């Protein structure tokens, strides 16, 4: 896990949150731009998961491995769940769903880094 990757994930999550809020304020449903950014975010999260799993296979494990793995598996599911929920929401509030999912990812990414670095400090 690297701080740079977490910072990139946070930046993309912030972009998605802003897009969601803007579409809600404009009283519009989400579009392909929202889904594209959510897809980019999901790809970055999968890279993060792969990096963490490879490091763990190599013997570099966090102190609280079960909690770390719970966060790691959960963070990968949040953009997918948010995207599916937002697509099924036929009102302007779909953007809010995407914004909340993005905010959750941003917070969880830093918590994952915190859990990872607790052992390596």
Jmol script that loads the backbone (N, CA, C; Angstrom):
load data "model"
ATOM      1  N   UNK A   1       0.846  -1.175   0.000  1.00  0.00           N
ATOM      2  CA  UNK A   1       0.000   0.000   0.000  1.00  0.00           C
ATOM      3  C   UNK A   1       0.894   1.242   0.000  1.00  0.00           C
ATOM      4  N   UNK A   2       0.542   2.177  -0.854  1.00  0.00           N
ATOM      5  CA  UNK A   2       1.323   3.396  -0.930  1.00  0.00           C
ATOM      6  C   UNK A   2       0.432   4.615  -0.698  1.00  0.00           C
ATOM      7  N   UNK A   3       1.028   5.624  -0.128  1.00  0.00           N
ATOM      8  CA  UNK A   3       0.300   6.865   0.095  1.00  0.00           C
ATOM      9  C   UNK A   3      -0.099   7.493  -1.232  1.00  0.00           C
ATOM     10  N   UNK A   4       0.759   7.373  -2.251  1.00  0.00           N
ATOM     11  CA  UNK A   4       0.449   7.947  -3.562  1.00  0.00           C
ATOM     12  C   UNK A   4      -0.820   7.332  -4.142  1.00  0.00           C
ATOM     13  N   UNK A   5      -0.933   6.018  -4.082  1.00  0.00           N
ATOM     14  CA  UNK A   5      -2.120   5.348  -4.620  1.00  0.00           C
ATOM     15  C   UNK A   5      -3.374   5.762  -3.842  1.00  0.00           C
ATOM     16  N   UNK A   6      -3.270   5.869  -2.546  1.00  0.00           N
ATOM     17  CA  UNK A   6      -4.408   6.303  -1.729  1.00  0.00           C
ATOM     18  C   UNK A   6      -4.789   7.736  -2.079  1.00  0.00           C
ATOM     19  N   UNK A   7      -3.810   8.591  -2.326  1.00  0.00           N
ATOM     20  CA  UNK A   7      -4.089   9.980  -2.701  1.00  0.00           C
ATOM     21  C   UNK A   7      -4.792  10.047  -4.061  1.00  0.00           C
ATOM     22  N   UNK A   8      -4.368   9.219  -5.004  1.00  0.00           N
ATOM     23  CA  UNK A   8      -5.023   9.185  -6.325  1.00  0.00           C
ATOM     24  C   UNK A   8      -6.458   8.679  -6.185  1.00  0.00           C
ATOM     25  N   UNK A   9      -6.649   7.641  -5.398  1.00  0.00           N
ATOM     26  CA  UNK A   9      -7.998   7.116  -5.154  1.00  0.00           C
ATOM     27  C   UNK A   9      -8.873   8.195  -4.528  1.00  0.00           C
ATOM     28  N   UNK A  10      -8.323   8.924  -3.574  1.00  0.00           N
ATOM     29  CA  UNK A  10      -9.081   9.993  -2.915  1.00  0.00           C
ATOM     30  C   UNK A  10      -9.441  11.097  -3.898  1.00  0.00           C
ATOM     31  N   UNK A  11      -8.525  11.456  -4.779  1.00  0.00           N
ATOM     32  CA  UNK A  11      -8.798  12.505  -5.770  1.00  0.00           C
ATOM     33  C   UNK A  11      -9.915  12.084  -6.723  1.00  0.00           C
ATOM     34  N   UNK A  12      -9.877  10.850  -7.188  1.00  0.00           N
ATOM     35  CA  UNK A  12     -10.923  10.360  -8.088  1.00  0.00           C
ATOM     36  C   UNK A  12     -12.253  10.253  -7.347  1.00  0.00           C
ATOM     37  N   UNK A  13     -12.216   9.820  -6.101  1.00  0.00           N
ATOM     38  CA  UNK A  13     -13.437   9.746  -5.296  1.00  0.00           C
ATOM     39  C   UNK A  13     -14.019  11.147  -5.080  1.00  0.00           C
ATOM     40  N   UNK A  14     -13.159  12.130  -4.844  1.00  0.00           N
ATOM     41  CA  UNK A  14     -13.629  13.510  -4.668  1.00  0.00           C
ATOM     42  C   UNK A  14     -14.261  14.032  -5.952  1.00  0.00           C
ATOM     43  N   UNK A  15     -13.659  13.712  -7.090  1.00  0.00           N
ATOM     44  CA  UNK A  15     -14.244  14.109  -8.380  1.00  0.00           C
ATOM     45  C   UNK A  15     -15.629  13.499  -8.550  1.00  0.00           C
ATOM     46  N   UNK A  16     -15.763  12.226  -8.228  1.00  0.00           N
ATOM     47  CA  UNK A  16     -17.056  11.562  -8.340  1.00  0.00           C
ATOM     48  C   UNK A  16     -18.078  12.170  -7.381  1.00  0.00           C
ATOM     49  N   UNK A  17     -17.649  12.509  -6.188  1.00  0.00           N
ATOM     50  CA  UNK A  17     -18.554  13.136  -5.220  1.00  0.00           C
ATOM     51  C   UNK A  17     -19.035  14.487  -5.730  1.00  0.00           C
ATOM     52  N   UNK A  18     -18.127  15.271  -6.301  1.00  0.00           N
ATOM     53  CA  UNK A  18     -18.516  16.577  -6.850  1.00  0.00           C
ATOM     54  C   UNK A  18     -19.489  16.397  -8.014  1.00  0.00           C
ATOM     55  N   UNK A  19     -19.207  15.452  -8.897  1.00  0.00           N
ATOM     56  CA  UNK A  19     -20.122  15.183 -10.010  1.00  0.00           C
ATOM     57  C   UNK A  19     -21.503  14.790  -9.503  1.00  0.00           C
ATOM     58  N   UNK A  20     -21.541  13.964  -8.477  1.00  0.00           N
ATOM     59  CA  UNK A  20     -22.819  13.549  -7.913  1.00  0.00           C
ATOM     60  C   UNK A  20     -23.588  14.706  -7.307  1.00  0.00           C
ATOM     61  N   UNK A  21     -22.886  15.562  -6.578  1.00  0.00           N
ATOM     62  CA  UNK A  21     -23.542  16.711  -5.963  1.00  0.00           C
ATOM     63  C   UNK A  21     -24.038  17.683  -7.027  1.00  0.00           C
ATOM     64  N   UNK A  22     -23.227  17.915  -8.050  1.00  0.00           N
ATOM     65  CA  UNK A  22     -23.632  18.825  -9.134  1.00  0.00           C
ATOM     66  C   UNK A  22     -24.876  18.302  -9.844  1.00  0.00           C
ATOM     67  N   UNK A  23     -24.921  17.012 -10.125  1.00  0.00           N
ATOM     68  CA  UNK A  23     -26.099  16.471 -10.805  1.00  0.00           C
ATOM     69  C   UNK A  23     -27.338  16.525  -9.907  1.00  0.00           C
ATOM     70  N   UNK A  24     -27.149  16.356  -8.611  1.00  0.00           N
ATOM     71  CA  UNK A  24     -28.288  16.478  -7.697  1.00  0.00           C
ATOM     72  C   UNK A  24     -28.795  17.918  -7.664  1.00  0.00           C
ATOM     73  N   UNK A  25     -27.883  18.870  -7.551  1.00  0.00           N
ATOM     74  CA  UNK A  25     -28.284  20.276  -7.515  1.00  0.00           C
ATOM     75  C   UNK A  25     -28.916  20.727  -8.830  1.00  0.00           C
ATOM     76  N   UNK A  26     -28.475  20.129  -9.945  1.00  0.00           N
ATOM     77  CA  UNK A  26     -29.041  20.464 -11.250  1.00  0.00           C
ATOM     78  C   UNK A  26     -30.333  19.699 -11.523  1.00  0.00           C
ATOM     79  N   UNK A  27     -30.730  18.854 -10.580  1.00  0.00           N
ATOM     80  CA  UNK A  27     -31.940  18.034 -10.700  1.00  0.00           C
ATOM     81  C   UNK A  27     -31.879  17.102 -11.920  1.00  0.00           C
ATOM     82  N   UNK A  28     -30.716  16.506 -12.098  1.00  0.00           N
ATOM     83  CA  UNK A  28     -30.496  15.588 -13.217  1.00  0.00           C
ATOM     84  C   UNK A  28     -30.105  14.219 -12.685  1.00  0.00           C
ATOM     85  N   UNK A  29     -30.386  13.214 -13.489  1.00  0.00           N
ATOM     86  CA  UNK A  29     -29.932  11.865 -13.154  1.00  0.00           C
ATOM     87  C   UNK A  29     -28.468  11.715 -13.547  1.00  0.00           C
ATOM     88  N   UNK A  30     -27.845  10.647 -13.076  1.00  0.00           N
ATOM     89  CA  UNK A  30     -26.443  10.423 -13.422  1.00  0.00           C
ATOM     90  C   UNK A  30     -26.341  10.012 -14.885  1.00  0.00           C
ATOM     91  N   UNK A  31     -25.153  10.204 -15.449  1.00  0.00           N
ATOM     92  CA  UNK A  31     -24.921   9.848 -16.844  1.00  0.00           C
ATOM     93  C   UNK A  31     -23.683   8.992 -17.000  1.00  0.00           C
ATOM     94  N   UNK A  32     -23.217   8.911 -18.228  1.00  0.00           N
ATOM     95  CA  UNK A  32     -22.048   8.086 -18.518  1.00  0.00           C
ATOM     96  C   UNK A  32     -20.782   8.630 -17.868  1.00  0.00           C
ATOM     97  N   UNK A  33     -20.696   9.937 -17.704  1.00  0.00           N
ATOM     98  CA  UNK A  33     -19.525  10.508 -17.048  1.00  0.00           C
ATOM     99  C   UNK A  33     -19.405   9.986 -15.614  1.00  0.00           C
ATOM    100  N   UNK A  34     -20.526   9.960 -14.908  1.00  0.00           N
ATOM    101  CA  UNK A  34     -20.527   9.435 -13.537  1.00  0.00           C
ATOM    102  C   UNK A  34     -20.077   7.975 -13.517  1.00  0.00           C
ATOM    103  N   UNK A  35     -20.626   7.204 -14.424  1.00  0.00           N
ATOM    104  CA  UNK A  35     -20.284   5.778 -14.460  1.00  0.00           C
ATOM    105  C   UNK A  35     -18.840   5.558 -14.889  1.00  0.00           C
ATOM    106  N   UNK A  36     -18.342   6.409 -15.781  1.00  0.00           N
ATOM    107  CA  UNK A  36     -16.942   6.301 -16.203  1.00  0.00           C
ATOM    108  C   UNK A  36     -15.985   6.579 -15.056  1.00  0.00           C
ATOM    109  N   UNK A  37     -16.276   7.626 -14.299  1.00  0.00           N
ATOM    110  CA  UNK A  37     -15.422   7.958 -13.144  1.00  0.00           C
ATOM    111  C   UNK A  37     -15.535   6.869 -12.078  1.00  0.00           C
ATOM    112  N   UNK A  38     -16.744   6.337 -11.881  1.00  0.00           N
ATOM    113  CA  UNK A  38     -16.916   5.236 -10.926  1.00  0.00           C
ATOM    114  C   UNK A  38     -16.138   4.002 -11.393  1.00  0.00           C
ATOM    115  N   UNK A  39     -16.115   3.751 -12.694  1.00  0.00           N
ATOM    116  CA  UNK A  39     -15.336   2.633 -13.236  1.00  0.00           C
ATOM    117  C   UNK A  39     -13.837   2.835 -13.033  1.00  0.00           C
ATOM    118  N   UNK A  40     -13.371   4.069 -13.232  1.00  0.00           N
ATOM    119  CA  UNK A  40     -11.962   4.385 -12.979  1.00  0.00           C
ATOM    120  C   UNK A  40     -11.628   4.172 -11.503  1.00  0.00           C
ATOM    121  N   UNK A  41     -12.520   4.634 -10.646  1.00  0.00           N
ATOM    122  CA  UNK A  41     -12.325   4.446  -9.204  1.00  0.00           C
ATOM    123  C   UNK A  41     -12.264   2.965  -8.857  1.00  0.00           C
ATOM    124  N   UNK A  42     -13.153   2.181  -9.431  1.00  0.00           N
ATOM    125  CA  UNK A  42     -13.152   0.737  -9.176  1.00  0.00           C
ATOM    126  C   UNK A  42     -11.853   0.095  -9.658  1.00  0.00           C
ATOM    127  N   UNK A  43     -11.377   0.508 -10.808  1.00  0.00           N
ATOM    128  CA  UNK A  43     -10.107  -0.014 -11.312  1.00  0.00           C
ATOM    129  C   UNK A  43      -8.952   0.296 -10.378  1.00  0.00           C
ATOM    130  N   UNK A  44      -8.908   1.526  -9.874  1.00  0.00           N
ATOM    131  CA  UNK A  44      -7.860   1.897  -8.925  1.00  0.00           C
ATOM    132  C   UNK A  44      -7.955   1.083  -7.633  1.00  0.00           C
ATOM    133  N   UNK A  45      -9.174   0.836  -7.201  1.00  0.00           N
ATOM    134  CA  UNK A  45      -9.357   0.033  -5.986  1.00  0.00           C
ATOM    135  C   UNK A  45      -8.913  -1.411  -6.199  1.00  0.00           C
ATOM    136  N   UNK A  46      -9.148  -1.936  -7.391  1.00  0.00           N
ATOM    137  CA  UNK A  46      -8.691  -3.295  -7.687  1.00  0.00           C
ATOM    138  C   UNK A  46      -7.163  -3.353  -7.738  1.00  0.00           C
ATOM    139  N   UNK A  47      -6.528  -2.309  -8.255  1.00  0.00           N
ATOM    140  CA  UNK A  47      -5.061  -2.242  -8.236  1.00  0.00           C
ATOM    141  C   UNK A  47      -4.565  -2.214  -6.791  1.00  0.00           C
ATOM    142  N   UNK A  48      -5.213  -1.393  -5.961  1.00  0.00           N
ATOM    143  CA  UNK A  48      -4.848  -1.318  -4.553  1.00  0.00           C
ATOM    144  C   UNK A  48      -4.996  -2.679  -3.870  1.00  0.00           C
ATOM    145  N   UNK A  49      -6.088  -3.364  -4.161  1.00  0.00           N
ATOM    146  CA  UNK A  49      -6.312  -4.684  -3.575  1.00  0.00           C
ATOM    147  C   UNK A  49      -5.237  -5.672  -4.030  1.00  0.00           C
ATOM    148  N   UNK A  50      -4.885  -5.618  -5.314  1.00  0.00           N
ATOM    149  CA  UNK A  50      -3.857  -6.525  -5.835  1.00  0.00           C
ATOM    150  C   UNK A  50      -2.505  -6.250  -5.184  1.00  0.00           C
ATOM    151  N   UNK A  51      -2.155  -4.981  -5.041  1.00  0.00           N
ATOM    152  CA  UNK A  51      -0.891  -4.618  -4.394  1.00  0.00           C
ATOM    153  C   UNK A  51      -0.863  -5.132  -2.956  1.00  0.00           C
ATOM    154  N   UNK A  52      -1.958  -4.952  -2.246  1.00  0.00           N
ATOM    155  CA  UNK A  52      -2.015  -5.395  -0.847  1.00  0.00           C
ATOM    156  C   UNK A  52      -1.938  -6.912  -0.736  1.00  0.00           C
ATOM    157  N   UNK A  53      -2.669  -7.608  -1.587  1.00  0.00           N
ATOM    158  CA  UNK A  53      -2.667  -9.075  -1.521  1.00  0.00           C
ATOM    159  C   UNK A  53      -1.295  -9.628  -1.884  1.00  0.00           C
ATOM    160  N   UNK A  54      -0.662  -9.052  -2.890  1.00  0.00           N
ATOM    161  CA  UNK A  54       0.681  -9.512  -3.279  1.00  0.00           C
ATOM    162  C   UNK A  54       1.667  -9.280  -2.136  1.00  0.00           C
ATOM    163  N   UNK A  55       1.563  -8.124  -1.487  1.00  0.00           N
ATOM    164  CA  UNK A  55       2.449  -7.856  -0.341  1.00  0.00           C
ATOM    165  C   UNK A  55       2.182  -8.829   0.793  1.00  0.00           C
ATOM    166  N   UNK A  56       0.918  -9.152   1.018  1.00  0.00           N
ATOM    167  CA  UNK A  56       0.585 -10.086   2.086  1.00  0.00           C
ATOM    168  C   UNK A  56       1.070 -11.492   1.775  1.00  0.00           C
ATOM    169  N   UNK A  57       0.978 -11.893   0.521  1.00  0.00           N
ATOM    170  CA  UNK A  57       1.494 -13.207   0.128  1.00  0.00           C
ATOM    171  C   UNK A  57       3.005 -13.255   0.343  1.00  0.00           C
ATOM    172  N   UNK A  58       3.667 -12.108   0.123  1.00  0.00           N
ATOM    173  CA  UNK A  58       5.111 -12.023   0.339  1.00  0.00           C
ATOM    174  C   UNK A  58       5.519 -11.955   1.797  1.00  0.00           C
ATOM    175  N   UNK A  59       4.539 -11.992   2.712  1.00  0.00           N
ATOM    176  CA  UNK A  59       4.850 -12.024   4.133  1.00  0.00           C
ATOM    177  C   UNK A  59       4.728 -10.687   4.836  1.00  0.00           C
ATOM    178  N   UNK A  60       4.349  -9.638   4.114  1.00  0.00           N
ATOM    179  CA  UNK A  60       4.214  -8.299   4.698  1.00  0.00           C
ATOM    180  C   UNK A  60       2.753  -8.094   5.082  1.00  0.00           C
ATOM    181  N   UNK A  61       2.403  -8.440   6.320  1.00  0.00           N
ATOM    182  CA  UNK A  61       0.993  -8.384   6.732  1.00  0.00           C
ATOM    183  C   UNK A  61       0.766  -7.310   7.782  1.00  0.00           C
ATOM    184  N   UNK A  62      -0.434  -6.722   7.783  1.00  0.00           N
ATOM    185  CA  UNK A  62      -0.753  -5.740   8.830  1.00  0.00           C
ATOM    186  C   UNK A  62      -0.989  -6.441  10.158  1.00  0.00           C
ATOM    187  N   UNK A  63      -0.920  -5.664  11.227  1.00  0.00           N
ATOM    188  CA  UNK A  63      -1.095  -6.230  12.574  1.00  0.00           C
ATOM    189  C   UNK A  63      -2.487  -6.810  12.756  1.00  0.00           C
ATOM    190  N   UNK A  64      -3.498  -6.102  12.267  1.00  0.00           N
ATOM    191  CA  UNK A  64      -4.885  -6.553  12.404  1.00  0.00           C
ATOM    192  C   UNK A  64      -5.384  -7.020  11.034  1.00  0.00           C
ATOM    193  N   UNK A  65      -4.925  -8.176  10.615  1.00  0.00           N
ATOM    194  CA  UNK A  65      -5.216  -8.686   9.283  1.00  0.00           C
ATOM    195  C   UNK A  65      -6.711  -8.877   9.015  1.00  0.00           C
ATOM    196  N   UNK A  66      -7.510  -9.436   9.926  1.00  0.00           N
ATOM    197  CA  UNK A  66      -8.936  -9.589   9.627  1.00  0.00           C
ATOM    198  C   UNK A  66      -9.646  -8.254   9.370  1.00  0.00           C
ATOM    199  N   UNK A  67      -9.332  -7.252  10.161  1.00  0.00           N
ATOM    200  CA  UNK A  67      -9.947  -5.932   9.950  1.00  0.00           C
ATOM    201  C   UNK A  67      -9.501  -5.356   8.616  1.00  0.00           C
ATOM    202  N   UNK A  68      -8.223  -5.480   8.322  1.00  0.00           N
ATOM    203  CA  UNK A  68      -7.695  -4.981   7.061  1.00  0.00           C
ATOM    204  C   UNK A  68      -8.377  -5.653   5.878  1.00  0.00           C
ATOM    205  N   UNK A  69      -8.509  -6.965   5.935  1.00  0.00           N
ATOM    206  CA  UNK A  69      -9.155  -7.684   4.831  1.00  0.00           C
ATOM    207  C   UNK A  69     -10.630  -7.328   4.712  1.00  0.00           C
ATOM    208  N   UNK A  70     -11.290  -7.066   5.833  1.00  0.00           N
ATOM    209  CA  UNK A  70     -12.678  -6.619   5.797  1.00  0.00           C
ATOM    210  C   UNK A  70     -12.820  -5.278   5.100  1.00  0.00           C
ATOM    211  N   UNK A  71     -11.957  -4.338   5.447  1.00  0.00           N
ATOM    212  CA  UNK A  71     -11.968  -3.040   4.780  1.00  0.00           C
ATOM    213  C   UNK A  71     -11.620  -3.185   3.301  1.00  0.00           C
ATOM    214  N   UNK A  72     -10.636  -4.007   3.003  1.00  0.00           N
ATOM    215  CA  UNK A  72     -10.187  -4.179   1.627  1.00  0.00           C
ATOM    216  C   UNK A  72     -11.285  -4.771   0.751  1.00  0.00           C
ATOM    217  N   UNK A  73     -11.990  -5.768   1.255  1.00  0.00           N
ATOM    218  CA  UNK A  73     -13.075  -6.357   0.458  1.00  0.00           C
ATOM    219  C   UNK A  73     -14.273  -5.411   0.392  1.00  0.00           C
ATOM    220  N   UNK A  74     -14.521  -4.676   1.461  1.00  0.00           N
ATOM    221  CA  UNK A  74     -15.653  -3.748   1.473  1.00  0.00           C
ATOM    222  C   UNK A  74     -15.460  -2.564   0.549  1.00  0.00           C
ATOM    223  N   UNK A  75     -14.247  -2.011   0.516  1.00  0.00           N
ATOM    224  CA  UNK A  75     -14.008  -0.827  -0.301  1.00  0.00           C
ATOM    225  C   UNK A  75     -14.159  -1.131  -1.794  1.00  0.00           C
ATOM    226  N   UNK A  76     -13.854  -2.353  -2.174  1.00  0.00           N
ATOM    227  CA  UNK A  76     -13.995  -2.735  -3.586  1.00  0.00           C
ATOM    228  C   UNK A  76     -15.474  -2.841  -3.976  1.00  0.00           C
ATOM    229  N   UNK A  77     -16.328  -3.152  -3.026  1.00  0.00           N
ATOM    230  CA  UNK A  77     -17.751  -3.316  -3.316  1.00  0.00           C
ATOM    231  C   UNK A  77     -18.541  -2.006  -3.309  1.00  0.00           C
ATOM    232  N   UNK A  78     -18.053  -0.991  -2.625  1.00  0.00           N
ATOM    233  CA  UNK A  78     -18.819   0.251  -2.459  1.00  0.00           C
ATOM    234  C   UNK A  78     -19.130   0.943  -3.786  1.00  0.00           C
ATOM    235  N   UNK A  79     -18.161   1.162  -4.699  1.00  0.00           N
ATOM    236  CA  UNK A  79     -18.509   1.827  -5.955  1.00  0.00           C
ATOM    237  C   UNK A  79     -19.482   1.015  -6.815  1.00  0.00           C
ATOM    238  N   UNK A  80     -19.350  -0.289  -6.763  1.00  0.00           N
ATOM    239  CA  UNK A  80     -20.262  -1.143  -7.529  1.00  0.00           C
ATOM    240  C   UNK A  80     -21.680  -1.031  -6.974  1.00  0.00           C
ATOM    241  N   UNK A  81     -21.806  -1.140  -5.660  1.00  0.00           N
ATOM    242  CA  UNK A  81     -23.125  -1.027  -5.034  1.00  0.00           C
ATOM    243  C   UNK A  81     -23.713   0.363  -5.254  1.00  0.00           C
ATOM    244  N   UNK A  82     -22.891   1.397  -5.109  1.00  0.00           N
ATOM    245  CA  UNK A  82     -23.365   2.758  -5.335  1.00  0.00           C
ATOM    246  C   UNK A  82     -23.809   2.977  -6.771  1.00  0.00           C
ATOM    247  N   UNK A  83     -23.038   2.451  -7.701  1.00  0.00           N
ATOM    248  CA  UNK A  83     -23.402   2.583  -9.110  1.00  0.00           C
ATOM    249  C   UNK A  83     -24.694   1.856  -9.463  1.00  0.00           C
ATOM    250  N   UNK A  84     -24.847   0.652  -8.938  1.00  0.00           N
ATOM    251  CA  UNK A  84     -26.082  -0.106  -9.204  1.00  0.00           C
ATOM    252  C   UNK A  84     -27.292   0.574  -8.581  1.00  0.00           C
ATOM    253  N   UNK A  85     -27.122   1.059  -7.367  1.00  0.00           N
ATOM    254  CA  UNK A  85     -28.223   1.748  -6.699  1.00  0.00           C
ATOM    255  C   UNK A  85     -28.572   3.039  -7.443  1.00  0.00           C
ATOM    256  N   UNK A  86     -27.551   3.787  -7.844  1.00  0.00           N
ATOM    257  CA  UNK A  86     -27.788   5.047  -8.547  1.00  0.00           C
ATOM    258  C   UNK A  86     -28.464   4.807  -9.904  1.00  0.00           C
ATOM    259  N   UNK A  87     -28.086   3.748 -10.585  1.00  0.00           N
ATOM    260  CA  UNK A  87     -28.715   3.449 -11.885  1.00  0.00           C
ATOM    261  C   UNK A  87     -30.171   3.032 -11.718  1.00  0.00           C
ATOM    262  N   UNK A  88     -30.489   2.418 -10.606  1.00  0.00           N
ATOM    263  CA  UNK A  88     -31.874   2.000 -10.392  1.00  0.00           C
ATOM    264  C   UNK A  88     -32.735   3.153  -9.859  1.00  0.00           C
ATOM    265  N   UNK A  89     -32.090   4.196  -9.358  1.00  0.00           N
ATOM    266  CA  UNK A  89     -32.795   5.364  -8.833  1.00  0.00           C
ATOM    267  C   UNK A  89     -33.154   6.285 -10.001  1.00  0.00           C
ATOM    268  N   UNK A  90     -34.413   6.450 -10.263  1.00  0.00           N
ATOM    269  CA  UNK A  90     -34.861   7.213 -11.425  1.00  0.00           C
ATOM    270  C   UNK A  90     -35.154   8.674 -11.099  1.00  0.00           C
ATOM    271  N   UNK A  91     -34.581   9.199 -10.043  1.00  0.00           N
ATOM    272  CA  UNK A  91     -34.792  10.586  -9.664  1.00  0.00           C
ATOM    273  C   UNK A  91     -33.447  11.306  -9.624  1.00  0.00           C
ATOM    274  N   UNK A  92     -33.474  12.568  -9.285  1.00  0.00           N
ATOM    275  CA  UNK A  92     -32.240  13.341  -9.193  1.00  0.00           C
ATOM    276  C   UNK A  92     -31.351  12.888  -8.053  1.00  0.00           C
ATOM    277  N   UNK A  93     -31.878  12.113  -7.121  1.00  0.00           N
ATOM    278  CA  UNK A  93     -31.113  11.692  -5.954  1.00  0.00           C
ATOM    279  C   UNK A  93     -30.073  10.623  -6.279  1.00  0.00           C
ATOM    280  N   UNK A  94     -30.050  10.152  -7.487  1.00  0.00           N
ATOM    281  CA  UNK A  94     -29.020   9.187  -7.883  1.00  0.00           C
ATOM    282  C   UNK A  94     -27.628   9.795  -7.731  1.00  0.00           C
ATOM    283  N   UNK A  95     -27.503  11.075  -8.010  1.00  0.00           N
ATOM    284  CA  UNK A  95     -26.211  11.745  -7.839  1.00  0.00           C
ATOM    285  C   UNK A  95     -25.760  11.762  -6.389  1.00  0.00           C
ATOM    286  N   UNK A  96     -26.717  11.911  -5.490  1.00  0.00           N
ATOM    287  CA  UNK A  96     -26.388  11.891  -4.067  1.00  0.00           C
ATOM    288  C   UNK A  96     -25.891  10.508  -3.650  1.00  0.00           C
ATOM    289  N   UNK A  97     -26.503   9.482  -4.198  1.00  0.00           N
ATOM    290  CA  UNK A  97     -26.049   8.111  -3.914  1.00  0.00           C
ATOM    291  C   UNK A  97     -24.599   7.943  -4.358  1.00  0.00           C
ATOM    292  N   UNK A  98     -24.276   8.434  -5.543  1.00  0.00           N
ATOM    293  CA  UNK A  98     -22.901   8.331  -6.041  1.00  0.00           C
ATOM    294  C   UNK A  98     -21.945   9.154  -5.170  1.00  0.00           C
ATOM    295  N   UNK A  99     -22.388  10.331  -4.744  1.00  0.00           N
ATOM    296  CA  UNK A  99     -21.538  11.183  -3.912  1.00  0.00           C
ATOM    297  C   UNK A  99     -21.252  10.529  -2.568  1.00  0.00           C
ATOM    298  N   UNK A 100     -22.251   9.921  -1.971  1.00  0.00           N
ATOM    299  CA  UNK A 100     -22.055   9.259  -0.681  1.00  0.00           C
ATOM    300  C   UNK A 100     -21.124   8.047  -0.844  1.00  0.00           C
ATOM    301  N   UNK A 101     -21.332   7.278  -1.889  1.00  0.00           N
ATOM    302  CA  UNK A 101     -20.450   6.127  -2.130  1.00  0.00           C
ATOM    303  C   UNK A 101     -19.008   6.587  -2.319  1.00  0.00           C
ATOM    304  N   UNK A 102     -18.815   7.676  -3.052  1.00  0.00           N
ATOM    305  CA  UNK A 102     -17.466   8.202  -3.274  1.00  0.00           C
ATOM    306  C   UNK A 102     -16.842   8.685  -1.968  1.00  0.00           C
ATOM    307  N   UNK A 103     -17.628   9.335  -1.131  1.00  0.00           N
ATOM    308  CA  UNK A 103     -17.114   9.805   0.158  1.00  0.00           C
ATOM    309  C   UNK A 103     -16.713   8.631   1.049  1.00  0.00           C
ATOM    310  N   UNK A 104     -17.504   7.584   1.020  1.00  0.00           N
ATOM    311  CA  UNK A 104     -17.188   6.384   1.803  1.00  0.00           C
ATOM    312  C   UNK A 104     -15.864   5.784   1.339  1.00  0.00           C
ATOM    313  N   UNK A 105     -15.660   5.721   0.028  1.00  0.00           N
ATOM    314  CA  UNK A 105     -14.412   5.179  -0.512  1.00  0.00           C
ATOM    315  C   UNK A 105     -13.228   6.036  -0.079  1.00  0.00           C
ATOM    316  N   UNK A 106     -13.389   7.348  -0.133  1.00  0.00           N
ATOM    317  CA  UNK A 106     -12.296   8.231   0.275  1.00  0.00           C
ATOM    318  C   UNK A 106     -11.875   8.011   1.716  1.00  0.00           C
ATOM    319  N   UNK A 107     -12.828   7.868   2.589  1.00  0.00           N
ATOM    320  CA  UNK A 107     -12.521   7.643   4.008  1.00  0.00           C
ATOM    321  C   UNK A 107     -11.933   6.251   4.221  1.00  0.00           C
ATOM    322  N   UNK A 108     -12.526   5.257   3.586  1.00  0.00           N
ATOM    323  CA  UNK A 108     -12.043   3.880   3.772  1.00  0.00           C
ATOM    324  C   UNK A 108     -10.624   3.695   3.238  1.00  0.00           C
ATOM    325  N   UNK A 109     -10.270   4.392   2.174  1.00  0.00           N
ATOM    326  CA  UNK A 109      -8.923   4.263   1.609  1.00  0.00           C
ATOM    327  C   UNK A 109      -7.870   4.727   2.616  1.00  0.00           C
ATOM    328  N   UNK A 110      -8.130   5.844   3.288  1.00  0.00           N
ATOM    329  CA  UNK A 110      -7.182   6.330   4.285  1.00  0.00           C
ATOM    330  C   UNK A 110      -7.149   5.429   5.514  1.00  0.00           C
ATOM    331  N   UNK A 111      -8.282   4.860   5.860  1.00  0.00           N
ATOM    332  CA  UNK A 111      -8.310   3.925   6.995  1.00  0.00           C
ATOM    333  C   UNK A 111      -7.507   2.660   6.666  1.00  0.00           C
ATOM    334  N   UNK A 112      -7.615   2.194   5.429  1.00  0.00           N
ATOM    335  CA  UNK A 112      -6.813   1.040   5.013  1.00  0.00           C
ATOM    336  C   UNK A 112      -5.321   1.343   5.142  1.00  0.00           C
ATOM    337  N   UNK A 113      -4.933   2.522   4.682  1.00  0.00           N
ATOM    338  CA  UNK A 113      -3.521   2.906   4.783  1.00  0.00           C
ATOM    339  C   UNK A 113      -3.084   2.988   6.249  1.00  0.00           C
ATOM    340  N   UNK A 114      -3.972   3.517   7.090  1.00  0.00           N
ATOM    341  CA  UNK A 114      -3.673   3.597   8.516  1.00  0.00           C
ATOM    342  C   UNK A 114      -3.484   2.205   9.122  1.00  0.00           C
ATOM    343  N   UNK A 115      -4.369   1.286   8.761  1.00  0.00           N
ATOM    344  CA  UNK A 115      -4.233  -0.090   9.258  1.00  0.00           C
ATOM    345  C   UNK A 115      -2.947  -0.727   8.754  1.00  0.00           C
ATOM    346  N   UNK A 116      -2.596  -0.478   7.510  1.00  0.00           N
ATOM    347  CA  UNK A 116      -1.399  -1.065   6.910  1.00  0.00           C
ATOM    348  C   UNK A 116      -0.150  -0.527   7.585  1.00  0.00           C
ATOM    349  N   UNK A 117      -0.110   0.781   7.806  1.00  0.00           N
ATOM    350  CA  UNK A 117       1.088   1.400   8.353  1.00  0.00           C
ATOM    351  C   UNK A 117       1.228   1.222   9.864  1.00  0.00           C
ATOM    352  N   UNK A 118       0.198   0.743  10.533  1.00  0.00           N
ATOM    353  CA  UNK A 118       0.290   0.527  11.979  1.00  0.00           C
ATOM    354  C   UNK A 118       1.392  -0.464  12.307  1.00  0.00           C
ATOM    355  N   UNK A 119       1.616  -1.419  11.433  1.00  0.00           N
ATOM    356  CA  UNK A 119       2.649  -2.428  11.640  1.00  0.00           C
ATOM    357  C   UNK A 119       4.009  -1.916  11.189  1.00  0.00           C
ATOM    358  N   UNK A 120       4.005  -1.074  10.164  1.00  0.00           N
ATOM    359  CA  UNK A 120       5.245  -0.715   9.498  1.00  0.00           C
ATOM    360  C   UNK A 120       5.805   0.634   9.954  1.00  0.00           C
ATOM    361  N   UNK A 121       5.337   1.155  11.052  1.00  0.00           N
ATOM    362  CA  UNK A 121       5.801   2.488  11.508  1.00  0.00           C
ATOM    363  C   UNK A 121       7.149   2.412  12.190  1.00  0.00           C
TER     364      UNK A 121
END
end "model"
wireframe off; spacefill off
backbone 0.3
color backbone group
